[in-house]
Amino acid sequence: MLLAVDVGNTHTVLGLFDGDELVEHWRVATEAHRTADEIAVLLRGLLAQHEGPSVLDGIALCSTVPAVLHEMRDMCARYFGDLPAVIVEPGVRTGVPVLTDNPKEVGTDRVVNALAAVTLYGGPAIVVDFGTATTFDAVSVSGEYLGGAIAPGIEISVEALGRRGAQLHRVELARPRSVIGRTTVEALQSGILYGFAGQVDGVVTRMAAAIVGPDGDPDDVTVIATGGLATLVLDEASVVDAHEPWLTLIGLRLVFARNATL
C-alpha cells in the first residue's frame, strides 16, 4: 500500500492507497513545530487501523510548509528508511511541464493537482483548490501547467473580518436562509457563500477564455473543485464540472508511480 501525504498550511491530508483505490484517508492539523518523532507516532497511530506500518510499500508526499517538509524528510529516513519515498520537489518527474516565469516558485501541490486533473479529466482544465488560500490553476490541452491565480481563502477572510469588524464575529460556515440576511450572522454567511461563489465564477470564466483564446470555446475547459472547503460553495458556483476531494492524493500516487520502483 502507498501512503500519500499532502501537507498544507492549515491541514495535512493523508491517504492510503491499495493500488489505484483510496481505502482510507485522514485530515489532521498541520503543526509547524511538530518533530519527526511526533509525526512518526501520529502516523503509526493512524496506520494501526490497517495492521500498522508494515502494510506500507511506499510513501509519497508534498508540502507547502518548509519547516514541516524538513521534519517529514527526517521522519521518512529514520522510521521508514527501508521504503521507497518520493518527495515532490524540483527535479522529481511529474510529467507536467511548468510554463511559468519561475517554475521553482510554483507550489508542488498545484503541480500535483494539475497532473491528477489532466489524467482524470483531460485538458484543458482549471483546478480550483479551496484551502488556506483559494487557488486557480490553468492546465493546457496537452497537460502543461500554464499558471494561475491566488485569492485569500474562505477561513482567512472570515477570520480577518472578525478581527477588523468591531461588531462582527466568526460565524458557522453554513448556508443562510436567504441571500438577504435578516440577522448579522445570516448577512455574514450570505456574503461568504455567495461572495466566494461569485469569485469562483468570475475568475474561472476569465481564465477559461484566456486558455482557449479568441477562437476557442471556453466550455471545452473542464473545471475541477477540490480542497477541504469546496463543498461549501459547490452548489452555488455554476462553472464547476467535477468535484474531486482527493485530487492531490491521487496526483501524489501518480507521481510516485513515475519515480519509484517497488
Buried (B, 14 or more C-beta within 10 A) or exposed (E): BBBBBBBBBBBBBBBBBEEEEBEBBBEBEBBEEBEBEEBBBBBEEBBEEBEEBEBBBBBBBBBBBEBBBEBBBBBBEEBBEEBBBBBBEEEBEBEBBBEEEEEEEBBBBBBBBBBBBBBBBEBBBBBBBBBBBBBBBBBBBEBBBBBBBEBBBBBBBBEEBEEEEEEBEEBEBEBBEEEEBEEEBBBBBBBBBBBBBBBBBEBBBEBBBBBBEEEBEBEBBBBBBBBBBBEBBBEBBEBBEBBBBBBBBBBBBBBBBEBBEE
